[in-house]
Structure formats: C-alpha cells, structure tokens
Amino acid sequence: MQNGNSTCKVYFDGSCPLCRREIDFYRRRDGADEIEWIDVSIETYRGGAGAPDCAAAMKRFHVMRTDGVLVTGGAAFAELWAALPGLRLAGIIFRVPPFSWGLALGYRLFLPVRPWLQKAAARGN
C-alpha cells in the first residue's frame, strides 16, 4: 500500500499454488498497491479483530471491506474486483442480484474441484 489506507483487505492462502497464481494476477493490476494482501498461510497469521481465523481463511476466499464487513466466497471476489480500476465494473455488476447469486453458485460449485485444480497448479510450477 502506498498511503497506508487500503481499499480492502484480501485474505488468501499463499500455500496454495492455484491461489498464489490468482492473487499474483490481481497484484499486477493497477490499483493493487491500495489493497492490503494478507497471506493466511504464514506462521504468524492469527486472524482476530473481524478477520477470519486461519482454518476458515484456508477454506474460502475472504475480503474485508473498508467498513469492516467481512465477505466470503463469490461476494469476496466482487469486492476485490470493485477495488481494482480495470475490474471495477465487473465488481459492481456482480454485487447485484441475480449476478451475485450466479457468482455465489459458481464459487460453491468450484470448491469441490479446487483440490484437483490445486494439484494441477502444483504440477505446473
């Protein structure tokens, strides 16, 4: 972060090769330096103060908005996208039903196949 004021906080599993690739994609985008990126896989991560605990953060994607509301799953992606200038329109659209419902459903359908995708991503490194 440049100015110490983040647009949101992104909690991600840095031990997951699939997650790392995706977060690296977002971190290269314009505006990413205004986001606080928190790797929940590091030994010192404890959560608290509204942040997800480590076990929860390793299972699902979490974003804390600037108003302190913690969102998970598909809604968390919409918040992240809204914080990045190049993806802001997608973030705004996917915050609103029925698009938000579709994103939430897509994320729930993704979770069972995530372990296989993680293995594939690990082989690709």
C-alpha positions in Angstrom: 0.0 0.0 0.0 1.3 3.4 -0.8 -0.6 5.6 1.6 -1.4 3.1 4.4 -5.2 3.3 3.7 -6.3 0.2 2.0 -9.4 -0.1 -0.2 -9.9 -3.5 1.2 -8.1 -6.4 2.9 -7.7 -9.7 0.9 -7.1 -12.9 2.9 -5.6 -15.6 0.8 -3.9 -19.0 1.1 -0.3 -18.4 0.0 0.5 -22.1 0.4 -2.0 -23.0 -2.4 -0.3 -22.8 -5.9 -3.7 -22.1 -7.5 -4.5 -19.3 -5.1 -1.0 -17.8 -5.4 -1.3 -17.7 -9.2 -4.7 -15.9 -9.0 -3.5 -13.5 -6.4 -0.4 -12.7 -8.4 -2.7 -11.9 -11.3 -4.6 -9.4 -9.2 -1.5 -7.9 -7.6 -0.2 -7.0 -11.0 -3.3 -4.9 -11.8 -3.5 -1.1 -11.5 -4.7 -0.2 -8.0 -3.4 -3.4 -6.4 -1.0 -1.3 -4.3 -4.0 0.2 -2.5 -5.1 -3.3 -1.3 -3.8 -5.0 1.8 -2.8 -8.5 0.8 -2.8 -10.9 3.8 -1.3 -14.4 3.4 -3.1 -16.6 5.9 -0.7 -19.4 5.4 2.2 -17.7 7.2 3.1 -18.9 10.6 2.3 -15.6 12.4 -1.2 -15.2 11.0 -3.8 -15.3 13.8 -6.9 -13.6 12.4 -8.9 -11.7 15.0 -10.5 -8.2 15.0 -13.1 -9.3 12.5 -10.6 -11.1 10.3 -11.2 -14.8 9.6 -9.4 -17.4 11.6 -6.7 -19.4 9.8 -8.8 -22.5 9.2 -11.7 -20.6 7.7 -9.4 -18.4 5.6 -7.7 -21.5 4.2 -11.1 -23.0 3.1 -12.7 -19.9 1.4 -11.7 -16.6 -0.1 -12.3 -13.6 2.2 -12.2 -9.9 1.7 -12.8 -7.2 4.4 -14.4 -4.1 3.1 -13.3 -0.7 4.4 -16.4 -0.6 6.6 -15.1 -3.7 8.4 -17.6 -6.1 6.9 -16.1 -9.4 6.1 -17.4 -11.1 2.9 -16.6 -14.6 1.6 -16.8 -16.7 -1.5 -18.2 -15.2 -4.7 -19.1 -11.9 -2.9 -15.5 -11.6 -1.8 -14.4 -11.7 -5.5 -16.9 -9.0 -6.4 -15.4 -6.8 -3.6 -11.9 -7.4 -4.9 -12.9 -6.6 -8.4 -14.7 -3.4 -7.4 -11.4 -2.3 -5.7 -9.4 -2.7 -8.9 -9.9 0.0 -11.6 -9.7 -2.4 -14.5 -12.2 -4.8 -13.0 -14.4 -2.2 -11.1 -17.4 -2.6 -13.5 -17.4 -6.4 -13.1 -17.3 -5.9 -9.3 -20.2 -3.5 -9.3 -22.3 -5.8 -11.6 -21.5 -8.9 -9.6 -22.6 -7.3 -6.3 -26.2 -7.1 -7.6 -28.7 -9.9 -7.9 -29.2 -12.0 -10.0 -25.5 -11.7 -10.9 -24.4 -12.0 -7.3 -26.4 -15.2 -7.0 -24.7 -16.7 -10.1 -21.3 -15.8 -8.7 -22.1 -17.3 -5.4 -23.3 -20.5 -7.1 -20.3 -20.7 -9.3 -18.0 -20.4 -6.3 -19.8 -23.1 -4.4 -19.5 -25.4 -7.5 -15.8 -24.6 -7.7 -15.0 -25.5 -4.1 -15.3 -29.3 -4.6 -13.0 -29.3 -7.6 -10.5 -26.9 -6.0 -8.3 -29.7 -4.6 -7.8 -31.2 -8.1 -7.0 -27.8 -9.5 -4.5 -27.1 -6.7 -2.7 -30.4 -7.6 -2.7 -29.4 -11.3 -1.3 -26.0 -10.5 1.4 -27.5 -8.3 2.5 -29.8 -11.1 2.7 -26.7 -13.4 5.1 -24.9 -11.1 
